[in-house]
Amino acid sequence: MARSAPLRLFCATSNRGKLREFCRAAGADIRIEGLSATPCPEDGATFDENAVSKALCYSRAALANAALSIVRPLYVFADDSGLAVDALGGEPGVHSARFSGADATEVSNNKLLLERLQGVPAAERMARFVCAIALTLDGELVRTFHGSVEGRIADIPAGSRGFGYDPLFFYPPLSRSFGELPEEEKWAHSHRGKAFRQILDWFRNRCT
C-alpha cells in the first residue's frame, strides 16, 4: 500500500549549509526536518564520538519537547565531519570548525590552513574530507555511517560555492575545487553525500 506522506527524518545541526544539502538530497519520499539548536558537548576524539554524542543529545531533547514527543518512531541523525591534512598530521580533524579558535569563521579557518601549509609542495598537500553520521531511534543509537573523499589543499581558494574549506579542497578527478562545483555535482562525490546515501538506503529499507 502506498504511503500517503513522506517519512520524517530529523536532522541535528545548526549549520544551515549542511541542512540545505541534506534536504535537497533526501528525495520526495523522505522529509528532512531541522531541530532547534541544543547545547551539546562535541569534545570527542573522533568524528564518530562527536556524531553519536550530538545525535543522542538532540534526540533526547526532542523527546522532551511536547511538540515532538508524540512523533513515533522518532529518528534523529547528526553528522560530524571535517578535513584531515596529511602534512599536518591529520589536523584540523575533529577541530575543523574551530581550527582558528573559539571565534573561528570560515575565512579565519581557511587563512590559518594556508599559513600552516606555506612552503609545503603540492605533492605533500594531500587531504581528505571525512564524515560520520549517527542515527538514533527514540533516544537510542541505531548505527553510524561513514564517507570520505580524497583531494589536496590548493595554494589559493577557488570558487564561491559550498562552505567551509570547499574553496581550498582541490578534487583531482574533476580538476576543480569543491568550491567550484555545482551543488549536485559536489554532492555526488563528497564525503557527506556518500555517508548520507547510506543512511537513506538504510532508512528506506527499514521503514517502507
C-alpha positions in Angstrom: 0.0 0.0 0.0 1.4 3.4 -0.9 2.4 5.7 1.9 0.4 8.9 1.8 3.0 11.1 3.4 6.8 11.2 3.3 8.8 9.7 6.1 10.2 12.1 8.6 13.9 12.2 9.5 15.1 14.8 11.9 18.5 16.5 11.5 20.6 17.6 14.5 22.6 20.6 13.2 22.8 24.3 13.5 24.7 24.5 10.2 22.3 25.8 7.5 24.7 24.7 4.7 24.6 21.1 5.9 20.8 21.1 6.4 20.2 22.6 2.9 22.3 19.8 1.4 20.5 17.1 3.3 17.1 18.4 2.4 17.8 18.6 -1.3 19.3 15.2 -1.4 16.6 13.3 0.5 14.1 12.9 -2.3 10.3 13.2 -2.2 9.7 10.2 0.0 11.8 11.4 2.9 11.3 14.8 4.6 14.3 16.1 6.4 13.4 18.5 9.3 15.8 20.6 11.3 15.6 20.7 15.1 16.0 23.6 17.4 19.6 24.3 18.4 20.5 22.3 21.5 23.7 22.8 23.5 25.6 19.5 23.2 29.2 18.5 24.0 31.4 18.0 21.0 34.7 17.1 22.7 35.1 13.6 21.4 38.4 12.4 20.0 36.9 11.1 16.7 34.2 12.1 14.3 32.2 9.0 15.4 32.2 10.1 19.0 31.0 13.6 18.2 28.3 12.4 15.8 26.9 9.9 18.3 27.1 12.5 21.2 25.2 15.1 19.2 22.6 12.7 17.8 21.8 11.4 21.3 21.7 14.9 22.8 19.3 16.3 20.1 17.2 13.1 20.1 16.6 13.2 23.9 15.9 16.9 23.8 13.3 16.3 21.1 11.7 13.6 23.2 11.3 16.1 26.0 9.8 18.6 23.6 6.0 18.5 23.9 5.6 19.3 20.2 7.8 16.4 19.2 7.2 13.9 21.9 4.3 12.3 20.1 6.3 11.6 17.0 7.0 7.9 16.9 9.2 6.5 15.7 11.5 9.5 16.2 14.5 9.2 14.0 17.2 11.8 14.6 20.6 11.9 12.8 23.7 14.0 13.3 26.9 14.3 11.4 30.4 15.2 12.4 32.7 15.9 9.5 35.9 17.7 8.8 39.2 18.0 7.0 42.3 15.9 7.6 45.5 17.1 6.1 48.4 14.6 5.9 51.1 17.3 6.2 49.5 18.5 9.4 49.3 15.0 11.0 45.6 14.8 10.3 44.7 18.3 11.5 42.4 20.1 11.7 40.3 16.9 12.1 37.6 17.0 14.7 38.6 20.6 15.3 37.9 21.7 11.7 35.1 24.1 12.6 37.1 25.6 15.4 40.6 25.4 13.8 41.4 29.1 14.3 39.9 29.4 17.8 36.7 29.7 19.7 35.5 32.6 17.5 36.6 30.9 14.3 35.0 31.8 10.9 35.3 30.1 7.6 37.6 32.9 6.5 39.9 32.6 9.5 40.0 28.8 9.3 41.0 28.9 5.6 43.6 31.6 6.3 45.2 29.6 9.1 45.2 26.4 7.0 47.1 28.2 4.2 49.5 29.7 6.7 50.2 26.3 8.2 50.9 24.8 4.8 53.0 27.7 3.5 56.0 26.2 1.6 54.6 22.7 1.5 54.8 21.4 -2.1 51.6 20.3 -3.9 52.6 16.6 -3.8 52.6 16.8 0.1 49.4 18.7 0.5 47.1 15.6 0.3 44.0 15.8 2.4 40.6 14.2 2.8 37.2 15.2 3.9 35.7 12.7 6.4 32.1 12.3 7.6 30.4 10.2 10.2 26.6 10.2 10.6 25.0 8.7 13.7 21.3 7.7 13.6 19.2 7.4 16.7 15.7 6.0 17.3 13.7 7.3 20.2 16.8 8.4 22.0 18.9 5.4 21.5 21.8 4.8 19.0 20.9 2.7 16.0 24.2 2.8 14.0 26.7 5.0 12.3 27.5 5.6 8.6 30.7 6.8 7.0 32.1 8.6 3.9 35.4 10.1 2.8 36.8 11.8 -0.3 40.5 12.3 -1.2 42.0 15.5 -2.6 44.6 18.1 -1.9 44.8 21.6 -0.5 45.3 24.3 -3.1 47.6 27.3 -2.8 44.7 29.8 -3.1 40.9 29.5 -2.8 38.9 28.8 -5.9 35.1 29.2 -6.3 32.4 30.7 -4.1 30.1 27.7 -3.8 29.8 25.3 -0.9 31.1 26.3 2.6 33.9 25.7 5.0 37.1 24.5 3.4 35.4 23.8 0.0 37.3 26.6 -2.0 40.7 25.1 -0.9 39.8 21.5 -1.4 41.0 20.6 -4.9 39.5 17.4 -6.3 41.8 15.8 -8.9 39.2 13.6 -10.7 37.3 16.8 -11.7 40.3 19.2 -11.8 38.3 21.7 -9.7 37.9 22.7 -6.1 34.7 21.7 -4.2 34.0 25.5 -4.1 33.8 25.5 -7.9 31.4 22.5 -8.2 27.6 22.9 -8.6 25.8 21.6 -5.5 24.5 18.4 -7.1 27.9 17.6 -8.6 29.7 18.1 -5.3 27.1 16.0 -3.5 27.7 13.1 -5.9 31.4 13.0 -4.8 31.5 14.4 -1.3 32.1 12.6 2.0 28.8 13.8 3.3 27.0 12.7 0.2 28.4 9.2 0.4 27.5 8.8 4.1 24.0 10.3 3.6 23.2 8.0 0.7 23.9 5.1 3.0 21.6 6.4 5.7 18.8 7.0 3.2 19.2 3.4 1.8 19.1 2.0 5.3 16.1 4.2 6.2 14.1 3.2 3.1 14.8 -0.5 3.5 13.7 -0.5 7.2 10.8 2.0 7.1 9.0 1.5 3.8 
